[in-house]
Amino acid sequence: MADSPYAPYTEQLRAIADLNERWAAYLDLAKRLEDELELWRRRQRQEIALGFREQGKTWKEIGEAMGRVTYQRAFQFGKGE
């Protein structure tokens, strides 16, 4: 797991000897990583939905291609929601 993308964060946390401080740092770091991951997911969904749209697909077709979501949800993906 040394080559995990999380390895630097693990090392960062393990460098904190005080477990109370490590726990607080972990909570902060985990929240930040979750927020960054959600932003990344939104950008990817939006780019893919808009790419399908540029290919001339309808929102219904895009919804089918993106996991059988409703056309409304596909439209939301296109808006970055």
mmCIF file of the N, C-alpha and C atoms, coordinates in Angstrom:
data_MODEL
# 
_entry.id   MODEL 
# 
loop_
_atom_site.group_PDB 
_atom_site.id 
_atom_site.type_symbol 
_atom_site.label_atom_id 
_atom_site.label_alt_id 
_atom_site.label_comp_id 
_atom_site.label_asym_id 
_atom_site.label_entity_id 
_atom_site.label_seq_id 
_atom_site.pdbx_PDB_ins_code 
_atom_site.Cartn_x 
_atom_site.Cartn_y 
_atom_site.Cartn_z 
_atom_site.occupancy 
_atom_site.B_iso_or_equiv 
_atom_site.pdbx_formal_charge 
_atom_site.auth_seq_id 
_atom_site.auth_comp_id 
_atom_site.auth_asym_id 
_atom_site.auth_atom_id 
_atom_site.pdbx_PDB_model_num 
ATOM 1   N N  . MET A 1 1  ? 0.821   -1.199 0.000   1.00 0.00 ? 1  MET A N  1 
ATOM 2   C CA . MET A 1 1  ? 0.000   0.000  0.000   1.00 0.00 ? 1  MET A CA 1 
ATOM 3   C C  . MET A 1 1  ? 0.864   1.262  0.000   1.00 0.00 ? 1  MET A C  1 
ATOM 4   N N  . ALA A 1 2  ? 2.153   1.064  -0.029  1.00 0.00 ? 2  ALA A N  1 
ATOM 5   C CA . ALA A 1 2  ? 3.066   2.199  -0.046  1.00 0.00 ? 2  ALA A CA 1 
ATOM 6   C C  . ALA A 1 2  ? 2.889   3.048  -1.301  1.00 0.00 ? 2  ALA A C  1 
ATOM 7   N N  . ASP A 1 3  ? 2.428   2.450  -2.389  1.00 0.00 ? 3  ASP A N  1 
ATOM 8   C CA . ASP A 1 3  ? 2.245   3.192  -3.619  1.00 0.00 ? 3  ASP A CA 1 
ATOM 9   C C  . ASP A 1 3  ? 0.813   3.704  -3.778  1.00 0.00 ? 3  ASP A C  1 
ATOM 10  N N  . SER A 1 4  ? 0.034   3.616  -2.722  1.00 0.00 ? 4  SER A N  1 
ATOM 11  C CA . SER A 1 4  ? -1.338  4.114  -2.732  1.00 0.00 ? 4  SER A CA 1 
ATOM 12  C C  . SER A 1 4  ? -1.334  5.634  -2.898  1.00 0.00 ? 4  SER A C  1 
ATOM 13  N N  . PRO A 1 5  ? -2.350  6.184  -3.562  1.00 0.00 ? 5  PRO A N  1 
ATOM 14  C CA . PRO A 1 5  ? -2.411  7.644  -3.665  1.00 0.00 ? 5  PRO A CA 1 
ATOM 15  C C  . PRO A 1 5  ? -2.593  8.315  -2.298  1.00 0.00 ? 5  PRO A C  1 
ATOM 16  N N  . TYR A 1 6  ? -2.937  7.519  -1.303  1.00 0.00 ? 6  TYR A N  1 
ATOM 17  C CA . TYR A 1 6  ? -3.138  8.067  0.039   1.00 0.00 ? 6  TYR A CA 1 
ATOM 18  C C  . TYR A 1 6  ? -1.887  7.964  0.902   1.00 0.00 ? 6  TYR A C  1 
ATOM 19  N N  . ALA A 1 7  ? -0.844  7.345  0.396   1.00 0.00 ? 7  ALA A N  1 
ATOM 20  C CA . ALA A 1 7  ? 0.382   7.140  1.180   1.00 0.00 ? 7  ALA A CA 1 
ATOM 21  C C  . ALA A 1 7  ? 0.930   8.433  1.781   1.00 0.00 ? 7  ALA A C  1 
ATOM 22  N N  . PRO A 1 8  ? 0.986   9.527  1.022   1.00 0.00 ? 8  PRO A N  1 
ATOM 23  C CA . PRO A 1 8  ? 1.508   10.769 1.630   1.00 0.00 ? 8  PRO A CA 1 
ATOM 24  C C  . PRO A 1 8  ? 0.663   11.251 2.811   1.00 0.00 ? 8  PRO A C  1 
ATOM 25  N N  . TYR A 1 9  ? -0.644  11.041 2.714   1.00 0.00 ? 9  TYR A N  1 
ATOM 26  C CA . TYR A 1 9  ? -1.519  11.466 3.808   1.00 0.00 ? 9  TYR A CA 1 
ATOM 27  C C  . TYR A 1 9  ? -1.326  10.567 5.023   1.00 0.00 ? 9  TYR A C  1 
ATOM 28  N N  . THR A 1 10 ? -1.137  9.291  4.774   1.00 0.00 ? 10 THR A N  1 
ATOM 29  C CA . THR A 1 10 ? -0.882  8.356  5.864   1.00 0.00 ? 10 THR A CA 1 
ATOM 30  C C  . THR A 1 10 ? 0.398   8.736  6.579   1.00 0.00 ? 10 THR A C  1 
ATOM 31  N N  . GLU A 1 11 ? 1.435   9.014  5.816   1.00 0.00 ? 11 GLU A N  1 
ATOM 32  C CA . GLU A 1 11 ? 2.710   9.425  6.420   1.00 0.00 ? 11 GLU A CA 1 
ATOM 33  C C  . GLU A 1 11 ? 2.542   10.707 7.215   1.00 0.00 ? 11 GLU A C  1 
ATOM 34  N N  . GLN A 1 12 ? 1.801   11.646 6.655   1.00 0.00 ? 12 GLN A N  1 
ATOM 35  C CA . GLN A 1 12 ? 1.556   12.925 7.318   1.00 0.00 ? 12 GLN A CA 1 
ATOM 36  C C  . GLN A 1 12 ? 0.878   12.693 8.674   1.00 0.00 ? 12 GLN A C  1 
ATOM 37  N N  . LEU A 1 13 ? -0.140  11.843 8.695   1.00 0.00 ? 13 LEU A N  1 
ATOM 38  C CA . LEU A 1 13 ? -0.849  11.580 9.944   1.00 0.00 ? 13 LEU A CA 1 
ATOM 39  C C  . LEU A 1 13 ? 0.011   10.804 10.933  1.00 0.00 ? 13 LEU A C  1 
ATOM 40  N N  . ARG A 1 14 ? 0.748   9.814  10.451  1.00 0.00 ? 14 ARG A N  1 
ATOM 41  C CA . ARG A 1 14 ? 1.601   9.027  11.348  1.00 0.00 ? 14 ARG A CA 1 
ATOM 42  C C  . ARG A 1 14 ? 2.707   9.853  11.973  1.00 0.00 ? 14 ARG A C  1 
ATOM 43  N N  . ALA A 1 15 ? 3.041   10.970 11.369  1.00 0.00 ? 15 ALA A N  1 
ATOM 44  C CA . ALA A 1 15 ? 4.077   11.852 11.918  1.00 0.00 ? 15 ALA A CA 1 
ATOM 45  C C  . ALA A 1 15 ? 3.575   12.615 13.144  1.00 0.00 ? 15 ALA A C  1 
ATOM 46  N N  . ILE A 1 16 ? 2.283   12.562 13.393  1.00 0.00 ? 16 ILE A N  1 
ATOM 47  C CA . ILE A 1 16 ? 1.708   13.247 14.558  1.00 0.00 ? 16 ILE A CA 1 
ATOM 48  C C  . ILE A 1 16 ? 1.652   12.244 15.702  1.00 0.00 ? 16 ILE A C  1 
ATOM 49  N N  . ALA A 1 17 ? 2.519   12.427 16.682  1.00 0.00 ? 17 ALA A N  1 
ATOM 50  C CA . ALA A 1 17 ? 2.632   11.459 17.785  1.00 0.00 ? 17 ALA A CA 1 
ATOM 51  C C  . ALA A 1 17 ? 1.423   11.476 18.709  1.00 0.00 ? 17 ALA A C  1 
ATOM 52  N N  . ASP A 1 18 ? 0.915   12.665 19.016  1.00 0.00 ? 18 ASP A N  1 
ATOM 53  C CA . ASP A 1 18 ? -0.224  12.775 19.917  1.00 0.00 ? 18 ASP A CA 1 
ATOM 54  C C  . ASP A 1 18 ? -1.478  12.284 19.200  1.00 0.00 ? 18 ASP A C  1 
ATOM 55  N N  . LEU A 1 19 ? -2.101  11.243 19.743  1.00 0.00 ? 19 LEU A N  1 
ATOM 56  C CA . LEU A 1 19 ? -3.240  10.633 19.070  1.00 0.00 ? 19 LEU A CA 1 
ATOM 57  C C  . LEU A 1 19 ? -4.464  11.543 19.004  1.00 0.00 ? 19 LEU A C  1 
ATOM 58  N N  . ASN A 1 20 ? -4.648  12.402 19.994  1.00 0.00 ? 20 ASN A N  1 
ATOM 59  C CA . ASN A 1 20 ? -5.751  13.363 19.931  1.00 0.00 ? 20 ASN A CA 1 
ATOM 60  C C  . ASN A 1 20 ? -5.547  14.333 18.772  1.00 0.00 ? 20 ASN A C  1 
ATOM 61  N N  . GLU A 1 21 ? -4.314  14.809 18.634  1.00 0.00 ? 21 GLU A N  1 
ATOM 62  C CA . GLU A 1 21 ? -4.002  15.703 17.523  1.00 0.00 ? 21 GLU A CA 1 
ATOM 63  C C  . GLU A 1 21 ? -4.106  14.969 16.196  1.00 0.00 ? 21 GLU A C  1 
ATOM 64  N N  . ARG A 1 22 ? -3.665  13.703 16.173  1.00 0.00 ? 22 ARG A N  1 
ATOM 65  C CA . ARG A 1 22 ? -3.749  12.923 14.935  1.00 0.00 ? 22 ARG A CA 1 
ATOM 66  C C  . ARG A 1 22 ? -5.203  12.731 14.529  1.00 0.00 ? 22 ARG A C  1 
ATOM 67  N N  . TRP A 1 23 ? -6.057  12.442 15.511  1.00 0.00 ? 23 TRP A N  1 
ATOM 68  C CA . TRP A 1 23 ? -7.477  12.254 15.212  1.00 0.00 ? 23 TRP A CA 1 
ATOM 69  C C  . TRP A 1 23 ? -8.087  13.523 14.624  1.00 0.00 ? 23 TRP A C  1 
ATOM 70  N N  . ALA A 1 24 ? -7.785  14.654 15.222  1.00 0.00 ? 24 ALA A N  1 
ATOM 71  C CA . ALA A 1 24 ? -8.311  15.928 14.722  1.00 0.00 ? 24 ALA A CA 1 
ATOM 72  C C  . ALA A 1 24 ? -7.788  16.201 13.309  1.00 0.00 ? 24 ALA A C  1 
ATOM 73  N N  . ALA A 1 25 ? -6.522  15.921 13.088  1.00 0.00 ? 25 ALA A N  1 
ATOM 74  C CA . ALA A 1 25 ? -5.941  16.122 11.763  1.00 0.00 ? 25 ALA A CA 1 
ATOM 75  C C  . ALA A 1 25 ? -6.582  15.173 10.748  1.00 0.00 ? 25 ALA A C  1 
ATOM 76  N N  . TYR A 1 26 ? -6.824  13.941 11.180  1.00 0.00 ? 26 TYR A N  1 
ATOM 77  C CA . TYR A 1 26 ? -7.478  12.961 10.304  1.00 0.00 ? 26 TYR A CA 1 
ATOM 78  C C  . TYR A 1 26 ? -8.868  13.457 9.888   1.00 0.00 ? 26 TYR A C  1 
ATOM 79  N N  . LEU A 1 27 ? -9.659  13.926 10.848  1.00 0.00 ? 27 LEU A N  1 
ATOM 80  C CA . LEU A 1 27 ? -11.010 14.399 10.535  1.00 0.00 ? 27 LEU A CA 1 
ATOM 81  C C  . LEU A 1 27 ? -10.968 15.540 9.530   1.00 0.00 ? 27 LEU A C  1 
ATOM 82  N N  . ASP A 1 28 ? -10.051 16.477 9.739   1.00 0.00 ? 28 ASP A N  1 
ATOM 83  C CA . ASP A 1 28 ? -9.915  17.612 8.833   1.00 0.00 ? 28 ASP A CA 1 
ATOM 84  C C  . ASP A 1 28 ? -9.490  17.149 7.442   1.00 0.00 ? 28 ASP A C  1 
ATOM 85  N N  . LEU A 1 29 ? -8.507  16.287 7.395   1.00 0.00 ? 29 LEU A N  1 
ATOM 86  C CA . LEU A 1 29 ? -8.000  15.791 6.120   1.00 0.00 ? 29 LEU A CA 1 
ATOM 87  C C  . LEU A 1 29 ? -9.054  14.968 5.381   1.00 0.00 ? 29 LEU A C  1 
ATOM 88  N N  . ALA A 1 30 ? -9.753  14.104 6.093   1.00 0.00 ? 30 ALA A N  1 
ATOM 89  C CA . ALA A 1 30 ? -10.776 13.271 5.464   1.00 0.00 ? 30 ALA A CA 1 
ATOM 90  C C  . ALA A 1 30 ? -11.880 14.138 4.856   1.00 0.00 ? 30 ALA A C  1 
ATOM 91  N N  . LYS A 1 31 ? -12.295 15.175 5.555   1.00 0.00 ? 31 LYS A N  1 
ATOM 92  C CA . LYS A 1 31 ? -13.333 16.074 5.047   1.00 0.00 ? 31 LYS A CA 1 
ATOM 93  C C  . LYS A 1 31 ? -12.846 16.784 3.789   1.00 0.00 ? 31 LYS A C  1 
ATOM 94  N N  . ARG A 1 32 ? -11.608 17.259 3.833   1.00 0.00 ? 32 ARG A N  1 
ATOM 95  C CA . ARG A 1 32 ? -11.055 17.968 2.677   1.00 0.00 ? 32 ARG A CA 1 
ATOM 96  C C  . ARG A 1 32 ? -10.965 17.044 1.461   1.00 0.00 ? 32 ARG A C  1 
ATOM 97  N N  . LEU A 1 33 ? -10.515 15.805 1.675   1.00 0.00 ? 33 LEU A N  1 
ATOM 98  C CA . LEU A 1 33 ? -10.405 14.847 0.571   1.00 0.00 ? 33 LEU A CA 1 
ATOM 99  C C  . LEU A 1 33 ? -11.780 14.480 0.013   1.00 0.00 ? 33 LEU A C  1 
ATOM 100 N N  . GLU A 1 34 ? -12.762 14.320 0.890   1.00 0.00 ? 34 GLU A N  1 
ATOM 101 C CA . GLU A 1 34 ? -14.125 14.019 0.435   1.00 0.00 ? 34 GLU A CA 1 
ATOM 102 C C  . GLU A 1 34 ? -14.675 15.157 -0.410  1.00 0.00 ? 34 GLU A C  1 
ATOM 103 N N  . ASP A 1 35 ? -14.444 16.395 0.030   1.00 0.00 ? 35 ASP A N  1 
ATOM 104 C CA . ASP A 1 35 ? -14.918 17.554 -0.730  1.00 0.00 ? 35 ASP A CA 1 
ATOM 105 C C  . ASP A 1 35 ? -14.245 17.617 -2.102  1.00 0.00 ? 35 ASP A C  1 
ATOM 106 N N  . GLU A 1 36 ? -12.929 17.377 -2.132  1.00 0.00 ? 36 GLU A N  1 
ATOM 107 C CA . GLU A 1 36 ? -12.199 17.401 -3.399  1.00 0.00 ? 36 GLU A CA 1 
ATOM 108 C C  . GLU A 1 36 ? -12.682 16.289 -4.326  1.00 0.00 ? 36 GLU A C  1 
ATOM 109 N N  . LEU A 1 37 ? -12.938 15.111 -3.769  1.00 0.00 ? 37 LEU A N  1 
ATOM 110 C CA . LEU A 1 37 ? -13.421 13.999 -4.583  1.00 0.00 ? 37 LEU A CA 1 
ATOM 111 C C  . LEU A 1 37 ? -14.794 14.309 -5.172  1.00 0.00 ? 37 LEU A C  1 
ATOM 112 N N  . GLU A 1 38 ? -15.661 14.917 -4.391  1.00 0.00 ? 38 GLU A N  1 
ATOM 113 C CA . GLU A 1 38 ? -16.991 15.263 -4.905  1.00 0.00 ? 38 GLU A CA 1 
ATOM 114 C C  . GLU A 1 38 ? -16.888 16.288 -6.027  1.00 0.00 ? 38 GLU A C  1 
ATOM 115 N N  . LEU A 1 39 ? -16.018 17.270 -5.889  1.00 0.00 ? 39 LEU A N  1 
ATOM 116 C CA . LEU A 1 39 ? -15.832 18.246 -6.972  1.00 0.00 ? 39 LEU A CA 1 
ATOM 117 C C  . LEU A 1 39 ? -15.308 17.566 -8.222  1.00 0.00 ? 39 LEU A C  1 
ATOM 118 N N  . TRP A 1 40 ? -14.384 16.638 -8.068  1.00 0.00 ? 40 TRP A N  1 
ATOM 119 C CA . TRP A 1 40 ? -13.838 15.891 -9.202  1.00 0.00 ? 40 TRP A CA 1 
ATOM 120 C C  . TRP A 1 40 ? -14.942 15.078 -9.880  1.00 0.00 ? 40 TRP A C  1 
ATOM 121 N N  . ARG A 1 41 ? -15.768 14.414 -9.078  1.00 0.00 ? 41 ARG A N  1 
ATOM 122 C CA . ARG A 1 41 ? -16.873 13.622 -9.639  1.00 0.00 ? 41 ARG A CA 1 
ATOM 123 C C  . ARG A 1 41 ? -17.823 14.494 -10.442 1.00 0.00 ? 41 ARG A C  1 
ATOM 124 N N  . ARG A 1 42 ? -18.165 15.646 -9.881  1.00 0.00 ? 42 ARG A N  1 
ATOM 125 C CA . ARG A 1 42 ? -19.086 16.549 -10.587 1.00 0.00 ? 42 ARG A CA 1 
ATOM 126 C C  . ARG A 1 42 ? -18.515 16.993 -11.919 1.00 0.00 ? 42 ARG A C  1 
ATOM 127 N N  . ARG A 1 43 ? -17.220 17.364 -11.917 1.00 0.00 ? 43 ARG A N  1 
ATOM 128 C CA . ARG A 1 43 ? -16.584 17.803 -13.164 1.00 0.00 ? 43 ARG A CA 1 
ATOM 129 C C  . ARG A 1 43 ? -16.580 16.681 -14.200 1.00 0.00 ? 43 ARG A C  1 
ATOM 130 N N  . GLN A 1 44 ? -16.286 15.469 -13.763 1.00 0.00 ? 44 GLN A N  1 
ATOM 131 C CA . GLN A 1 44 ? -16.249 14.343 -14.699 1.00 0.00 ? 44 GLN A CA 1 
ATOM 132 C C  . GLN A 1 44 ? -17.631 14.049 -15.262 1.00 0.00 ? 44 GLN A C  1 
ATOM 133 N N  . ARG A 1 45 ? -18.628 14.013 -14.388 1.00 0.00 ? 45 ARG A N  1 
ATOM 134 C CA . ARG A 1 45 ? -20.000 13.766 -14.861 1.00 0.00 ? 45 ARG A CA 1 
ATOM 135 C C  . ARG A 1 45 ? -20.414 14.846 -15.856 1.00 0.00 ? 45 ARG A C  1 
ATOM 136 N N  . GLN A 1 46 ? -20.094 16.103 -15.541 1.00 0.00 ? 46 GLN A N  1 
ATOM 137 C CA . GLN A 1 46 ? -20.470 17.206 -16.415 1.00 0.00 ? 46 GLN A CA 1 
ATOM 138 C C  . GLN A 1 46 ? -19.770 17.085 -17.771 1.00 0.00 ? 46 GLN A C  1 
ATOM 139 N N  . GLU A 1 47 ? -18.473 16.857 -17.768 1.00 0.00 ? 47 GLU A N  1 
ATOM 140 C CA . GLU A 1 47 ? -17.746 16.741 -19.033 1.00 0.00 ? 47 GLU A CA 1 
ATOM 141 C C  . GLU A 1 47 ? -18.278 15.604 -19.889 1.00 0.00 ? 47 GLU A C  1 
ATOM 142 N N  . ILE A 1 48 ? -18.570 14.475 -19.256 1.00 0.00 ? 48 ILE A N  1 
ATOM 143 C CA . ILE A 1 48 ? -19.069 13.328 -20.008 1.00 0.00 ? 48 ILE A CA 1 
ATOM 144 C C  . ILE A 1 48 ? -20.466 13.598 -20.547 1.00 0.00 ? 48 ILE A C  1 
ATOM 145 N N  . ALA A 1 49 ? -21.346 14.154 -19.710 1.00 0.00 ? 49 ALA A N  1 
ATOM 146 C CA . ALA A 1 49 ? -22.709 14.466 -20.158 1.00 0.00 ? 49 ALA A CA 1 
ATOM 147 C C  . ALA A 1 49 ? -22.685 15.462 -21.308 1.00 0.00 ? 49 ALA A C  1 
ATOM 148 N N  . LEU A 1 50 ? -21.865 16.491 -21.188 1.00 0.00 ? 50 LEU A N  1 
ATOM 149 C CA . LEU A 1 50 ? -21.797 17.484 -22.257 1.00 0.00 ? 50 LEU A CA 1 
ATOM 150 C C  . LEU A 1 50 ? -21.145 16.906 -23.507 1.00 0.00 ? 50 LEU A C  1 
ATOM 151 N N  . GLY A 1 51 ? -20.223 15.976 -23.325 1.00 0.00 ? 51 GLY A N  1 
ATOM 152 C CA . GLY A 1 51 ? -19.626 15.297 -24.475 1.00 0.00 ? 51 GLY A CA 1 
ATOM 153 C C  . GLY A 1 51 ? -20.661 14.493 -25.235 1.00 0.00 ? 51 GLY A C  1 
ATOM 154 N N  . PHE A 1 52 ? -21.500 13.773 -24.503 1.00 0.00 ? 52 PHE A N  1 
ATOM 155 C CA . PHE A 1 52 ? -22.598 13.043 -25.150 1.00 0.00 ? 52 PHE A CA 1 
ATOM 156 C C  . PHE A 1 52 ? -23.527 14.014 -25.872 1.00 0.00 ? 52 PHE A C  1 
ATOM 157 N N  . ARG A 1 53 ? -23.798 15.134 -25.227 1.00 0.00 ? 53 ARG A N  1 
ATOM 158 C CA . ARG A 1 53 ? -24.706 16.133 -25.814 1.00 0.00 ? 53 ARG A CA 1 
ATOM 159 C C  . ARG A 1 53 ? -24.137 16.669 -27.118 1.00 0.00 ? 53 ARG A C  1 
ATOM 160 N N  . GLU A 1 54 ? -22.815 16.922 -27.127 1.00 0.00 ? 54 GLU A N  1 
ATOM 161 C CA . GLU A 1 54 ? -22.153 17.398 -28.344 1.00 0.00 ? 54 GLU A CA 1 
ATOM 162 C C  . GLU A 1 54 ? -22.226 16.365 -29.460 1.00 0.00 ? 54 GLU A C  1 
ATOM 163 N N  . GLN A 1 55 ? -22.345 15.096 -29.102 1.00 0.00 ? 55 GLN A N  1 
ATOM 164 C CA . GLN A 1 55 ? -22.494 14.034 -30.092 1.00 0.00 ? 55 GLN A CA 1 
ATOM 165 C C  . GLN A 1 55 ? -23.925 13.952 -30.616 1.00 0.00 ? 55 GLN A C  1 
ATOM 166 N N  . GLY A 1 56 ? -24.808 14.796 -30.074 1.00 0.00 ? 56 GLY A N  1 
ATOM 167 C CA . GLY A 1 56 ? -26.181 14.848 -30.551 1.00 0.00 ? 56 GLY A CA 1 
ATOM 168 C C  . GLY A 1 56 ? -27.152 13.961 -29.793 1.00 0.00 ? 56 GLY A C  1 
ATOM 169 N N  . LYS A 1 57 ? -26.705 13.394 -28.679 1.00 0.00 ? 57 LYS A N  1 
ATOM 170 C CA . LYS A 1 57 ? -27.593 12.531 -27.900 1.00 0.00 ? 57 LYS A CA 1 
ATOM 171 C C  . LYS A 1 57 ? -28.602 13.376 -27.130 1.00 0.00 ? 57 LYS A C  1 
ATOM 172 N N  . THR A 1 58 ? -29.794 12.817 -26.928 1.00 0.00 ? 58 THR A N  1 
ATOM 173 C CA . THR A 1 58 ? -30.810 13.480 -26.107 1.00 0.00 ? 58 THR A CA 1 
ATOM 174 C C  . THR A 1 58 ? -30.467 13.246 -24.639 1.00 0.00 ? 58 THR A C  1 
ATOM 175 N N  . TRP A 1 59 ? -31.101 14.023 -23.762 1.00 0.00 ? 59 TRP A N  1 
ATOM 176 C CA . TRP A 1 59 ? -30.858 13.829 -22.333 1.00 0.00 ? 59 TRP A CA 1 
ATOM 177 C C  . TRP A 1 59 ? -31.319 12.448 -21.891 1.00 0.00 ? 59 TRP A C  1 
ATOM 178 N N  . LYS A 1 60 ? -32.367 11.939 -22.519 1.00 0.00 ? 60 LYS A N  1 
ATOM 179 C CA . LYS A 1 60 ? -32.830 10.586 -22.197 1.00 0.00 ? 60 LYS A CA 1 
ATOM 180 C C  . LYS A 1 60 ? -31.772 9.556  -22.579 1.00 0.00 ? 60 LYS A C  1 
ATOM 181 N N  . GLU A 1 61 ? -31.195 9.690  -23.762 1.00 0.00 ? 61 GLU A N  1 
ATOM 182 C CA . GLU A 1 61 ? -30.129 8.777  -24.196 1.00 0.00 ? 61 GLU A CA 1 
ATOM 183 C C  . GLU A 1 61 ? -28.898 8.891  -23.303 1.00 0.00 ? 61 GLU A C  1 
ATOM 184 N N  . ILE A 1 62 ? -28.592 10.109 -22.899 1.00 0.00 ? 62 ILE A N  1 
ATOM 185 C CA . ILE A 1 62 ? -27.452 10.337 -22.015 1.00 0.00 ? 62 ILE A CA 1 
ATOM 186 C C  . ILE A 1 62 ? -27.697 9.669  -20.664 1.00 0.00 ? 62 ILE A C  1 
ATOM 187 N N  . GLY A 1 63 ? -28.915 9.806  -20.172 1.00 0.00 ? 63 GLY A N  1 
ATOM 188 C CA . GLY A 1 63 ? -29.265 9.159  -18.911 1.00 0.00 ? 63 GLY A CA 1 
ATOM 189 C C  . GLY A 1 63 ? -29.104 7.655  -18.985 1.00 0.00 ? 63 GLY A C  1 
ATOM 190 N N  . GLU A 1 64 ? -29.515 7.069  -20.091 1.00 0.00 ? 64 GLU A N  1 
ATOM 191 C CA . GLU A 1 64 ? -29.354 5.624  -20.289 1.00 0.00 ? 64 GLU A CA 1 
ATOM 192 C C  . GLU A 1 64 ? -27.873 5.250  -20.286 1.00 0.00 ? 64 GLU A C  1 
ATOM 193 N N  . ALA A 1 65 ? -27.081 6.032  -21.003 1.00 0.00 ? 65 ALA A N  1 
ATOM 194 C CA . ALA A 1 65 ? -25.650 5.740  -21.108 1.00 0.00 ? 65 ALA A CA 1 
ATOM 195 C C  . ALA A 1 65 ? -24.915 5.922  -19.784 1.00 0.00 ? 65 ALA A C  1 
ATOM 196 N N  . MET A 1 66 ? -25.439 6.798  -18.940 1.00 0.00 ? 66 MET A N  1 
ATOM 197 C CA . MET A 1 66 ? -24.763 7.110  -17.678 1.00 0.00 ? 66 MET A CA 1 
ATOM 198 C C  . MET A 1 66 ? -25.399 6.355  -16.504 1.00 0.00 ? 66 MET A C  1 
ATOM 199 N N  . GLY A 1 67 ? -25.749 5.145  -16.734 1.00 0.00 ? 67 GLY A N  1 
ATOM 200 C CA . GLY A 1 67 ? -26.218 4.311  -15.632 1.00 0.00 ? 67 GLY A CA 1 
ATOM 201 C C  . GLY A 1 67 ? -27.709 4.269  -15.457 1.00 0.00 ? 67 GLY A C  1 
ATOM 202 N N  . ARG A 1 68 ? -28.411 4.542  -16.548 1.00 0.00 ? 68 ARG A N  1 
ATOM 203 C CA . ARG A 1 68 ? -29.874 4.507  -16.511 1.00 0.00 ? 68 ARG A CA 1 
ATOM 204 C C  . ARG A 1 68 ? -30.470 5.497  -15.512 1.00 0.00 ? 68 ARG A C  1 
ATOM 205 N N  . VAL A 1 69 ? -29.884 6.682  -15.477 1.00 0.00 ? 69 VAL A N  1 
ATOM 206 C CA . VAL A 1 69 ? -30.469 7.739  -14.652 1.00 0.00 ? 69 VAL A CA 1 
ATOM 207 C C  . VAL A 1 69 ? -31.555 8.415  -15.478 1.00 0.00 ? 69 VAL A C  1 
ATOM 208 N N  . THR A 1 70 ? -32.422 9.157  -14.828 1.00 0.00 ? 70 THR A N  1 
ATOM 209 C CA . THR A 1 70 ? -33.495 9.857  -15.531 1.00 0.00 ? 70 THR A CA 1 
ATOM 210 C C  . THR A 1 70 ? -32.911 10.948 -16.429 1.00 0.00 ? 70 THR A C  1 
ATOM 211 N N  . TYR A 1 71 ? -33.698 11.380 -17.401 1.00 0.00 ? 71 TYR A N  1 
ATOM 212 C CA . TYR A 1 71 ? -33.220 12.454 -18.265 1.00 0.00 ? 71 TYR A CA 1 
ATOM 213 C C  . TYR A 1 71 ? -33.013 13.737 -17.452 1.00 0.00 ? 71 TYR A C  1 
ATOM 214 N N  . GLN A 1 72 ? -33.825 13.907 -16.396 1.00 0.00 ? 72 GLN A N  1 
ATOM 215 C CA . GLN A 1 72 ? -33.656 15.086 -15.543 1.00 0.00 ? 72 GLN A CA 1 
ATOM 216 C C  . GLN A 1 72 ? -32.300 15.055 -14.845 1.00 0.00 ? 72 GLN A C  1 
ATOM 217 N N  . ARG A 1 73 ? -31.909 13.863 -14.359 1.00 0.00 ? 73 ARG A N  1 
ATOM 218 C CA . ARG A 1 73 ? -30.625 13.743 -13.664 1.00 0.00 ? 73 ARG A CA 1 
ATOM 219 C C  . ARG A 1 73 ? -29.478 13.930 -14.652 1.00 0.00 ? 73 ARG A C  1 
ATOM 220 N N  . ALA A 1 74 ? -29.634 13.405 -15.846 1.00 0.00 ? 74 ALA A N  1 
ATOM 221 C CA . ALA A 1 74 ? -28.608 13.599 -16.875 1.00 0.00 ? 74 ALA A CA 1 
ATOM 222 C C  . ALA A 1 74 ? -28.440 15.087 -17.174 1.00 0.00 ? 74 ALA A C  1 
ATOM 223 N N  . PHE A 1 75 ? -29.548 15.805 -17.247 1.00 0.00 ? 75 PHE A N  1 
ATOM 224 C CA . PHE A 1 75 ? -29.507 17.255 -17.476 1.00 0.00 ? 75 PHE A CA 1 
ATOM 225 C C  . PHE A 1 75 ? -28.771 17.935 -16.319 1.00 0.00 ? 75 PHE A C  1 
ATOM 226 N N  . GLN A 1 76 ? -29.037 17.502 -15.092 1.00 0.00 ? 76 GLN A N  1 
ATOM 227 C CA . GLN A 1 76 ? -28.334 18.051 -13.936 1.00 0.00 ? 76 GLN A CA 1 
ATOM 228 C C  . GLN A 1 76 ? -26.838 17.785 -14.020 1.00 0.00 ? 76 GLN A C  1 
ATOM 229 N N  . PHE A 1 77 ? -26.471 16.573 -14.451 1.00 0.00 ? 77 PHE A N  1 
ATOM 230 C CA . PHE A 1 77 ? -25.047 16.276 -14.652 1.00 0.00 ? 77 PHE A CA 1 
ATOM 231 C C  . PHE A 1 77 ? -24.437 17.303 -15.609 1.00 0.00 ? 77 PHE A C  1 
ATOM 232 N N  . GLY A 1 78 ? -25.161 17.596 -16.675 1.00 0.00 ? 78 GLY A N  1 
ATOM 233 C CA . GLY A 1 78 ? -24.672 18.551 -17.667 1.00 0.00 ? 78 GLY A CA 1 
ATOM 234 C C  . GLY A 1 78 ? -24.481 19.945 -17.112 1.00 0.00 ? 78 GLY A C  1 
ATOM 235 N N  . LYS A 1 79 ? -25.255 20.273 -16.083 1.00 0.00 ? 79 LYS A N  1 
ATOM 236 C CA . LYS A 1 79 ? -25.113 21.585 -15.437 1.00 0.00 ? 79 LYS A CA 1 
ATOM 237 C C  . LYS A 1 79 ? -24.082 21.562 -14.315 1.00 0.00 ? 79 LYS A C  1 
ATOM 238 N N  . GLY A 1 80 ? -23.491 20.397 -14.056 1.00 0.00 ? 80 GLY A N  1 
ATOM 239 C CA . GLY A 1 80 ? -22.485 20.295 -12.989 1.00 0.00 ? 80 GLY A CA 1 
ATOM 240 C C  . GLY A 1 80 ? -23.084 20.099 -11.615 1.00 0.00 ? 80 GLY A C  1 
ATOM 241 N N  . GLU A 1 81 ? -24.285 19.574 -11.579 1.00 0.00 ? 81 GLU A N  1 
ATOM 242 C CA . GLU A 1 81 ? -24.945 19.334 -10.282 1.00 0.00 ? 81 GLU A CA 1 
ATOM 243 C C  . GLU A 1 81 ? -24.806 17.894 -9.870  1.00 0.00 ? 81 GLU A C  1 
# 
